[in-house]
Amino acid sequence: MDVLDEYGISPEQAWLATFVTSIVALAGGAVVFTEQVYYGFIWRYFWGPVAADAEGAQCAAYLRDSGEVVFNPAAGCAAVENAYVAEPGYTTVSTVGYMVVLVFMLWGLYMLLQRFDLRPYRDFFLSLVPFMLFGGALRVVEDSFVAAQRAGADPAVGFPASGALISPFIYFTVFFVTLAAFLLAQWLQWNDYTDTYTYPLGAIGAGTFLLTAGYLTMLSFTRDYVGWYPLVTITTVGLATLLAVGAYYGLGRYAPEVNAGTGTMGLVVVWGHAIDGVANVIASDWTAAFGIPGEGYSAKHVVNRIIIDVTNAVQPAWLTDMIGDSWTFLAVKLVVAVLILSVFDEQFFDESPRYAVLLLMAILAVGLGPGTRDMIRVTLAI
């Protein structure tokens, strides 16, 4: 900050300059060194996985000899030669890249929110929870497009437009919807249409989620390629709620300092990650128990895959056959969520309430958003 002050540059100007410079550098590199920068980096780790996901393919391959992009190459995803191969999901490179982008965007969002009065902060946090549910449900809309393609039907929206509904780009889509709702809610308060912006903000979020969920429910009753297994959602929400409430009151009794700073926000954070954990367990190991056809769903996130691989390495085969190998992911989600909350003590909130709430929002979003997607996707068997 001292360096910026010395040259008369505000933090906002520095952020914008960094953003523009990064975009120009990537775009310029992609144009000048198309194969190395675009196909070897941007496409291979970021856009290629999205394209493969949108097409419902096991992989996409850029054939360097011919310059073509093919889905599910005849030689196989692992055997194709002299090609950049992209598979749906995350890699170590893409995960690190998204983390860097997330931190950078949080910095910009923090500076933006400094221009608004966000009090009461806890109500602001809670009013954004419906948008995270909306994001998860919206991701399933794109899953329905893939299901339509597999069934030989035309999807409602085709690729590349549907890429806006696939991770990580869906985070930007939901962000801009949320930002528009936030600005509208602030305008309503400024013009005395409401006493607080948090009520209309939460109502808009709930409305977007209900509309999206309603569309998916309609598909389940009008399209043969979309199923209906509501017990999955009931079980996921029920178990996640029991685990979160149990953890919250257990901490209140044996480690009250963990809940002292976050209060009910901490409960919501644990609940969101419990949703993600329970949904993963059901999707990976228990679909047959709910009568859902197929072999279940595989983990796409690199951290999830690592946890499952470690479990398979140390857990006896007979126990894996009995309870599956993804239960440890749920345990890790709960433990990590509680450990993170322990950092948000009362002093943290007293000194930096905006920053604390912003971080909690990001922590909740990376759990509740994907968890909602997995829960609804398995409910619809797509």
N, C-alpha and C positions, 0 to 999 in steps of 0.2 A: 504494500500500500504506500510506503514511503517513496518508492521509485515512481509510482503513478502520480503521486502528489507533486513530485519534483518536476515532472513534465506536464503537469496540468491535465492529466487524463483521469476521468472518473472511472470507477469500477464498471459501470454500465458500458462506457465506450470501449473499455478493454475487452469485455465479454463479447461485444458485437464485432470488434475487430478480429478477435480470435475465431469467432464463428465464421465470418466471411472469408478469412484467410484459409481456414481449414477446407471450406467448401471449394474455393477456387483451386487450392492445391490438389485436392482429390480429383476434381473435374479436369483440371489441366493435365494431371498425370494420366488419367483415363483416356484422354484424347491423344496425347503424345506417345504414351507407352501403353497402348490399348491391351495387348495380350498380358503384359507383366502386371500392370496396375489394376486394370479393370477385371480381366478374367482370372488373373492369378491371385488377386486379393479381394477386391470388392465383390465380384460375382461368386468366387469360390466359397467365401466365408459368410457372405451376407445376403446377396440377392439370389444366388443359385439355390440355397436351401429353401427360400421362400417360394421360388418358382416350382421346385420339386414338390413342395407341400401342396401348392395350389393345384397341381396336376395329379395329385394322389400317387406320385411315383416314388419308387424306392430311392432313386437318385437321378440327378441330371449330370451330364458330362459335356464339357466343352472340348471337342476334338481339335487339338492344336494343328494337325496336318491339314484338315479341311476347313477349319474355322466354323464348324457347325456345333449347335447345341442339341443334344438328343436326350430323351428321357428313357430310362431303363435300357441302356445299350445292350445289344445282343451278347457281347462278351462278358457281361456281368459288371456290377458296380465296382467290384474289387479288382477285376482282371483287365479292364479297359486300359490300353496303353497310350502313352503320350497324350494325356488328357488331364484337365482339371475336373475333379469329381466333387459334386456337392450333394449332400444328403439332407433330408428334412431334419430339423432340430438344431441343436447348438453344438459348437466345438469349443475347445479351449480358447482359440483365437477370437471367435465371435463373442464368447462370454466376456473375455477381458475387454474387448472393444465396446460392448454394450455397457459394461460397468463404467468405463471412462466417459462415454456419452451421457450416461445417467447422472454421474457426479457433475459434469459440466452443465447439463440442463437444470439440475437442481440449484446450482449457483445462480443461473439466470432467473429461475423462477423465484428464488429467495429475494433477489433484488427487485423483481417486479412486485412481489407481495409487500415489500417495504413501503410501497406507495399507497397501500390501503390499510384501513383499520380492520383488523381481523378479529378483534375481540367480540364475543368470548371465544377464546382459542379452542377450547374443548368442543364447543358447538360447531365451530368451523370444521374441525376434524371429523366429527360424526356426520355432518351434512355431506361429506365427500364419499362416505362409505357406499352409498347406492351407485355412484359412478364406477366403482371398482367391480361391483356386481354386474353392471351394464357392460363393462369391458370384457368380462369373462363370457357373458351371454353373446355379445357381438362376435367374439371369436368363433363360437359354435355356428353362427350363421355361415361363416366361411367353410366350416366343416360340412355343412349341409350342401354347399356347392360341390365339394369333392364327392360327397355321397351321391349326388345327382349324376355326376360324370361317370362314376363307377357303375351306376344303374343304366347308363345309356341315355340319360335325359340331359337337357340343356340346363345349366345352372342359371340362377336368376341374374348373377353378375359373373362375368368371365375374367380371366387373367389378361392383362396385368392390373385391371381396376380392383380386383379382389385382393391384391397384395396389400391394400390399405387395411385389411382385416386380419392380416397374419402377423405374428410376432416377428420382429420387434416393432414394425410400422404401426401396428394397431395401438401401441402405447401413445404414439403421436396423434392418431385419430381421436382416441378417447381424451387425450389432453386438450385438444382444441375444442372438442364438444364441452368439456368441463370448464375451460376458460371462458367460452361464450356464455355458459350458464352463470358462471361467477360474475361476469361483468353485468349481465342482465339483472342478477339479484342485487348487486351493488347499486345499480341505477334505480331499481324499485325502492330501495331504502333511501337513497339521496332525494328522491322525489316524494317521499312520505307515503308511498303506497303500502309499506310494511314497516313494522317497528325494528325488525332485524333482517339482515340479508340471509341468515342461515336457513330460515324456514323455506323461502322460495327456492334456494339452492338445493336443499335436500329434496324438495318436492319435484324439481326438474329431474334430478338424478333418479328418483324412484320412478318417475314417468318413463324415462328412457329405458330403464331396466324392464319395466312391466311391458312396454310395447315390444321390446326385443324378445322377451320370454313368451309373450303372446304369439308372436310370429312363429317361433319355434314350435310352440304347442300346436298351432294350426297345421304346421307341416307334418307333425306326428300323426295327425288324423286324416290328412289328405294325400300323403305321399307314401308309397309302399316301401321306399328305401329309408324311411325314418321310423324308428320304433318308439315304444312308450313303456318305460320301466320306472315309474315314479318312486318305487321303493328305494331306488338308489339315492335319490335326492333326500328322501325322508331319513334314511340311514346315515348318510353323510352329515347332514345338518344336525341330526340328533346326537351322534357320537362326538362330533366336533364340539358341540355345545357342552356336553357332559365333561369332556376333557378340559375345555377352556375354563369352565366354571370351577371344576375341581382344582385346576392349577391356580386359579386366581384366589380362591378362598384358602387353599393350602399355603400359598405364599403370604396371604394376609395373616395367617396364624403363626407360621414358623419363620418367615422372612419378610415382615411388613415393610421394610425399607425398599423392597423391590417395587411394590405397588404405590408407595407414597408419592412419587412424582407423577406417574401416568394415570393412576386411578382407573376409571372405566375405559379410558383409551387403551390401556395395557390389556384389559380383558378383550377388547375388540381385536387387537393385534394378535394375541394368542389364538383367538377364535379363527381369524382369517388363515393363519398358518396351519391350524388344526384341520380346517376345511381342505386345504391343499394336501396335507398328509393323508387324511382318511380317503379322499378322492383318489389319490395315487394308489393306495393299498387296494381299494376295490377295483380300480381299473386294471391293475397289474395281475392280481391274484384271485379275485373273487367274482368275476363277471359270470362264471358258470353257475355260481350259487344263486344268482338273481335271474337265471334263465336266459341270459343274453347269449346269442349265438356267436361263434368265432372263438379265437384263441386269446382274447384279451388285448390289452394295449401295451406297447413297449415304451420305456422311458426315453425321452428325447433330450432332456437336459443333461449336460455333462456331469454335474454334481450328483444328480439322481442316479445316473448310471454307475458312477464310482461307488456310491453307497451300496447299491445292489450288488455290484461285483465283490466288494469286501464282505458283504453278508454271505454270499455264496461260497466265499473262500474259507470262512471260519464256521459257518453254521452246518451242522450235520445234514446230509441229504434227506434223511427221514423226516427231520423237522421242517425242512423246506417243502417237502411234499405235503406236510400237514398244514402249515400256516403261511407258506409262501416266503418270498425273499424281500418284499418291499416294506415290511412293517418297521424296519429300522429307519426308513426315510421319515416316517411319521414321528418316531422317537426323536430323531435329530432335529426335525422342524420344531417340536415343542421345546426341547432343551435350548436350542439356539435362540428362539423367540424370548424365552425367559431370561437368558443371559444378556440379550440386547436390552431388554427392559431395565435390567439392573443398572445400566449406564445412565438412564434418564431419571436421575434423582431430583429431589425438590430444588436443589441449588441450580441444576441445569435449566429447569423450567423458569426459575426466578430470573436468571441472568439472560437467557436467550429463548423466550417462549416461541417466537416465530420459527427459529431454526429448529427447535426441538419438535414442534408440530410438523414441520415440513419433512424432517427425517422420519418421523413415525408414519406419515402418509406414504412415503416411499417404501418403507419396510412392510407396511400392510399391503400395499399394491402388488408387490412381487409375490405375495402369498395368496391373497384372496382372489386376485384376478385369474391366475392360472388354475387355482383350485376350483373356482366357479366354472371355468371352461371344462375342466375334466369331469366335474360332477354332472353338468348338463349334457355333455357329449355322451357319457356312458348312459345317462338316463334315456337318451334318444337312440343309443346304439349306433352311432355314426362315427 
